[in-house]
């Protein structure tokens, strides 16, 4: 999810307003899942590199996270959505960790998964998974995969990046090995369920060969 800051700048608004509009886009997208066949939607919400941003911006993002969890948890439960977290989320503020633990427990029986990357960096994830695999025995692809944050999730099929940037920015590097990718010139706050539907239609037209001919 990229482009909150640029969205706000283009409208001569504080960056915080871009993040708030971005949260609204998340909310509408999650609500639309019931009308799709998507089994799991993963959102990159806060990277381990985002701590380098100005303190007031980080504080605003954390406060938005608190508000989102509190306001939308009942809706997740009502819509049978299971929450899964990727990243070192236990390193966030204690009250946020407590809120996330509560949300994970209360949504654990959901049939459709919303995975959120929080305090996440893919290189650190792979390093940690390889270390744990080595501690357990032989380091194989299968052993590494068992220790990734995404281990309980289905394989990554489609990776979408908004805002026109054409890079992965340390997101799901291992998981994206054979994923289809779509880079669109839409800032995240303007991303709608219709954009997702068009992305799924594009994905449906692609021929996936997984290294074959």
N, C-alpha and C positions, 0 to 999 in steps of 0.2 A: 504494500500500500504506500505509494509514493506521490508526493506533490502537494501535501497540505500547506507547507510554507509558501510555495509558489502561488497556490490558489489564493491565499490571504494577501500576498503581495500584489497580485494583479488587481485585487479589489480594494487595495489601500486599507487593509485591515491588519490588526495585530496577528502574529503567527498563531497565537492561542485560538483565535477564531477559526483558523484553518484546521487545527486539530479537532476542534469541537464539531465542525462540519464533517470532518472525516469520520468521527464516531457515529454521526447520523447515517453516513453511507454504510458503515458496518452494520448498523441496526437494520436498515432496509434490506441489505443483502442477506443477512441471516434469516430474516422473516420470509424471504423468497425461496429459501431452500426447500420448503415443503412442496413447491411446484416443480422441482427438478428431481433427477435421479441421482444427484450427488450424494455419495456415502460419507464423504469427509471433506470439509473445507478448512484449509489452513491459512491463517493470516499472520503476517509478520508485523507485530505490533510495536516491539521495542527491542532493538538490537543491543548487544553488549557494548557496541561502539557509541551508542546514543548517549552514554553518560558524559561524553565529551562536549555535549551541547551546553549552552548557557544554563546556569542553575535554575533560573526562573522558568525556562522552557521545560526542563525535566520535571520540576515541581508541578507544572500545569498538566503534563502528561500523566504523572502519577495520580493527581487528583481526578483527572478524567477517568482513569482506570477504576478508581474507587467508586465513582458515581455510576459508571457503566455496570460494574458487577452488582452493585446494590439495586439499581433500577431494573436491570434486564434478567437477573437470575430467575425470578418467577416465570418470565416468559420462556426462558430456556426449558424450564421444567415442564411447563404446560405444553410446549411443542416437541417434547421428547428428544431434546438435544443434549448430547453428552459433551462435557467440556474436557479437553485434554491440553496440557501445557507442555511446550517444548522450551528448553533452556534452563538456566539456573535461577528459576523463579523464587527459590528459597532465599536468594540473596537480596530480594526486595525488602521494603519496609515491613516490619513485623505485622502491622495491622493489615497490609495487603496480603501477606502470606496467609494470615488467618482467614481472610475473606476468600482467598483462592482455595484453601483447603476445604472450607465449607461448601464452596460451589462445586468442587470436584466430587465431594461426597454426595451432595444432593442431586447431581445430574448423572451419577455413575450408571444408571440403568437406561440411559437414552439410547435410541436406535440409530441416530444420525449424529456424527461427530463434528464439533467445531474445535479445531486445534488452534491454539494461539501461541505464537513464539514470543516469549518474554525474557528479557535479559539473555538473548540468544545470539550465538555466533556459530556458524557451521564448522569452521576450522577447529574451534575448541571442542565442539561436539564430537567430531571425528577423532581428535586426539584423545579425548577422554574414553571413547568407546574402544579405541585400539589398546589403550593402557589396561582397561578392564578385561579385554579379551586376552591380553598377554598374561595377566595375573591368573586367569582361569585355565590357561593352556595354550594350545596352538592358535596363532593369529591367522584367521581365514576371513574371507569376505562375509561368510555366514556368521562367524563369531562377532565381527565388528557390528554387523547389522542388529544382532541381538541386544547390543548395548547402546544403540542410538536412542535419542529421545522419541523418535518416531516408530520404534519397534512395534507398538501395538496397532499402528495405523496401516491402512491399505497402501499399496505402492502409489507413488506420485505419478499421475497421468499427465496433468496439464499445469504449467506454471505461468501465471500471468503477472506481468509487471506494468504498472500504470506510469504515467507522466512522460513517456517518451524516452526514458533512460533505457539503455540496452546493456545491462549487466546484471549479475546475480547478487552482488553486494553481500556475499557471505551467507547466503540463504539456501539451505537444503542442498548443498553441493553434492553430497553422496547420493541423496535420494533423486536428484535431477539427472542422473547419468543417462537415462533413456526417456525422460519426460519430454513431452512436446512443450514448446515455449511460445509465448505470445507477448509481444511488447506493443503496448498501445499508447497513443498520444493523447491520453485523457488523464487529467489530474485526479487523484484519488477522491476528493470530495465530490467530484462530478460523476463518479463511477456509479452506475445504477444496475438493478437486476436485468435490465434490457441489455446492457453491455455484457453481462455474464452469459445471457442466453445466446448472444451473437458469438461469443467466444466458444461456447459449447458447440454451436453449429459449425464453426470453423474447425474445431477439433474433430468433429465427426467426419469431416471430409478428408482428413489426413490419413495417410497409409503408414502404419507403424511397423517397422521391420526389426527393431531391437538388434541392429548390427547385421541382420541378414540381408539378402538381396531381394 
